[in-house]
Amino acid sequence: AIDSFFYQCSEQSTSAQIAAVFDAAIERQSFHNRQQSQQGSADRYQPVEEDVESGMHRAKTSTLCVVFLDEAGLPVEEKGKMVLKVLHPYLDDRKVAFVALSNHWFDSAN
């Protein structure tokens, strides 16, 4: 199942608003993971997956939280106000899935 978190970006969007959506999604994903772990603890053949990069094993969850940013190109990227920079740690940690919709190209360096 997918547990969706939507944020409609605008020219007035702030990094704090975007971070709040990610934080809520990560908190809910942790809840789903705990629920799955508790349900699976009675099953000694609980499915696990391996994270290829870290080599860690973790219980599979049947629910995935996904953050959707609509019009992600709208927040004004003025000098000193790089609103979308807040995405970097969330995308690096990969605790939730992410989809950005935009009519503008993103600067890959940023």
Sine and cosine of phi, psi and omega as CSV:
sin_phi,cos_phi,sin_psi,cos_psi,sin_omega,cos_omega
0.00,0.00,0.42,-0.91,0.05,-1.00
-0.92,-0.40,0.76,-0.65,0.08,-1.00
-0.95,-0.31,0.96,-0.29,-0.16,-0.99
-1.00,-0.03,0.61,-0.79,0.09,-1.00
-0.79,-0.61,0.89,-0.45,-0.08,-1.00
-0.95,-0.32,0.61,-0.79,0.13,-0.99
-0.65,-0.76,0.83,-0.55,0.04,-1.00
-1.00,-0.03,0.95,-0.30,-0.01,-1.00
-0.95,0.30,0.44,-0.90,0.10,-1.00
-0.59,-0.81,0.06,-1.00,0.03,-1.00
-0.91,0.42,-0.35,0.94,0.00,-1.00
-0.99,-0.10,0.07,1.00,-0.01,-1.00
-0.86,0.51,0.58,-0.82,0.03,-1.00
-0.89,-0.46,0.34,-0.94,0.04,-1.00
-0.90,0.44,-0.54,0.84,0.02,-1.00
-0.90,0.43,-0.62,0.79,0.03,-1.00
-0.91,0.41,-0.68,0.74,0.01,-1.00
-0.92,0.38,-0.67,0.74,0.03,-1.00
-0.88,0.48,-0.61,0.79,0.00,-1.00
-0.89,0.46,-0.60,0.80,0.03,-1.00
-0.92,0.40,-0.71,0.71,0.03,-1.00
-0.90,0.44,-0.68,0.74,0.00,-1.00
-0.88,0.47,-0.65,0.76,0.03,-1.00
-0.91,0.42,-0.65,0.76,0.01,-1.00
-0.92,0.40,-0.65,0.76,0.01,-1.00
-0.91,0.41,-0.65,0.76,0.04,-1.00
-0.89,0.46,-0.69,0.73,0.01,-1.00
-0.92,0.39,-0.61,0.80,0.03,-1.00
-0.90,0.44,-0.63,0.77,0.06,-1.00
-0.88,0.48,-0.65,0.76,0.05,-1.00
-0.87,0.49,-0.75,0.67,0.00,-1.00
-0.88,0.48,-0.66,0.75,0.01,-1.00
-0.89,0.45,-0.66,0.75,0.04,-1.00
-0.90,0.43,-0.68,0.73,0.02,-1.00
-0.87,0.49,-0.72,0.70,0.00,-1.00
-0.90,0.44,-0.65,0.76,0.00,-1.00
-0.90,0.44,-0.67,0.74,0.01,-1.00
-0.92,0.40,-0.66,0.75,0.01,-1.00
-0.93,0.38,-0.60,0.80,-0.05,-1.00
-0.99,0.13,-0.21,0.98,-0.07,-1.00
-0.91,0.42,-0.42,0.91,0.04,-1.00
-0.98,0.19,-0.32,0.95,-0.02,-1.00
-0.99,-0.13,0.93,-0.35,-0.07,-1.00
-0.95,0.31,-0.17,0.99,0.05,-1.00
-0.96,-0.28,0.62,0.79,0.00,-1.00
-0.87,0.50,0.78,-0.63,-0.01,-1.00
-0.92,0.39,0.60,-0.80,0.06,-1.00
-0.77,-0.64,0.36,-0.93,0.09,-1.00
-0.79,-0.61,0.44,-0.90,0.02,-1.00
-0.96,-0.26,0.77,-0.64,0.12,-0.99
-0.99,0.16,0.93,-0.37,-0.13,-0.99
-0.86,0.51,-0.68,0.74,-0.06,-1.00
-0.93,0.38,-0.69,0.73,-0.08,-1.00
-1.00,-0.08,-0.29,0.96,-0.05,-1.00
0.97,0.24,0.13,0.99,-0.03,-1.00
-0.99,0.12,0.47,-0.88,0.10,-0.99
-0.95,-0.32,0.64,-0.77,0.04,-1.00
-0.57,-0.82,0.40,-0.92,0.01,-1.00
-0.92,0.38,0.67,-0.75,0.08,-1.00
-0.96,0.28,0.60,-0.80,0.08,-1.00
-0.92,-0.38,0.54,-0.84,-0.02,-1.00
-1.00,0.03,-0.06,1.00,0.02,-1.00
-0.84,-0.55,0.74,-0.67,0.00,-1.00
-0.86,-0.51,0.80,-0.60,0.06,-1.00
-1.00,0.09,0.71,-0.70,-0.03,-1.00
-0.77,-0.63,0.78,-0.63,0.08,-1.00
-0.99,-0.11,0.80,-0.59,0.05,-1.00
-0.93,-0.37,0.86,-0.51,0.11,-0.99
-0.96,-0.27,0.92,-0.40,0.02,-1.00
-1.00,-0.07,0.63,-0.78,-0.06,-1.00
0.84,0.55,0.71,0.70,-0.07,-1.00
-0.90,0.43,-0.26,0.96,0.02,-1.00
-1.00,0.08,-0.07,1.00,-0.06,-1.00
-0.97,0.23,-0.60,0.80,-0.02,-1.00
-0.82,0.57,0.78,-0.63,-0.07,-1.00
-0.92,0.40,0.83,-0.56,0.00,-1.00
-0.99,-0.16,0.94,0.33,0.03,-1.00
-0.99,0.11,0.31,-0.95,0.04,-1.00
-0.86,0.51,0.81,-0.59,-0.01,-1.00
1.00,0.05,-0.15,0.99,0.01,-1.00
-0.77,-0.63,0.98,0.22,-0.03,-1.00
-0.99,-0.16,0.99,0.15,-0.13,-0.99
-0.84,0.54,-0.67,0.75,-0.09,-1.00
-0.98,0.21,-0.12,0.99,0.07,-1.00
-0.86,0.51,-0.43,0.90,0.00,-1.00
-0.88,0.48,-0.34,0.94,-0.02,-1.00
-0.94,0.35,-0.47,0.88,-0.12,-0.99
-0.78,0.63,-0.82,0.57,-0.03,-1.00
-0.91,0.42,-0.54,0.84,0.00,-1.00
-0.94,0.35,-0.62,0.78,0.00,-1.00
-0.97,0.26,-0.54,0.84,0.04,-1.00
-0.93,0.36,-0.63,0.78,-0.04,-1.00
-0.97,0.25,-0.48,0.88,0.03,-1.00
0.78,0.62,0.73,0.68,0.05,-1.00
-1.00,0.10,-0.40,0.92,0.07,-1.00
-0.69,-0.73,0.33,-0.94,0.04,-1.00
-0.99,0.15,0.34,-0.94,-0.09,-1.00
-0.59,-0.80,0.70,-0.72,0.08,-1.00
-0.73,-0.68,0.80,-0.61,0.06,-1.00
-0.91,-0.41,0.76,-0.64,0.05,-1.00
-0.93,-0.37,0.76,-0.65,-0.04,-1.00
-0.42,-0.91,0.46,-0.89,0.12,-0.99
-0.99,-0.12,0.08,1.00,-0.04,-1.00
-0.86,-0.51,0.48,-0.88,0.10,-1.00
-0.96,0.29,0.59,-0.81,0.10,-1.00
-1.00,-0.04,0.58,-0.82,0.08,-1.00
-0.98,0.20,0.92,-0.39,-0.09,-1.00
-0.89,0.46,-0.42,0.91,0.02,-1.00
-0.95,0.30,-0.42,0.91,-0.02,-1.00
-0.98,-0.18,0.00,0.00,0.00,0.00
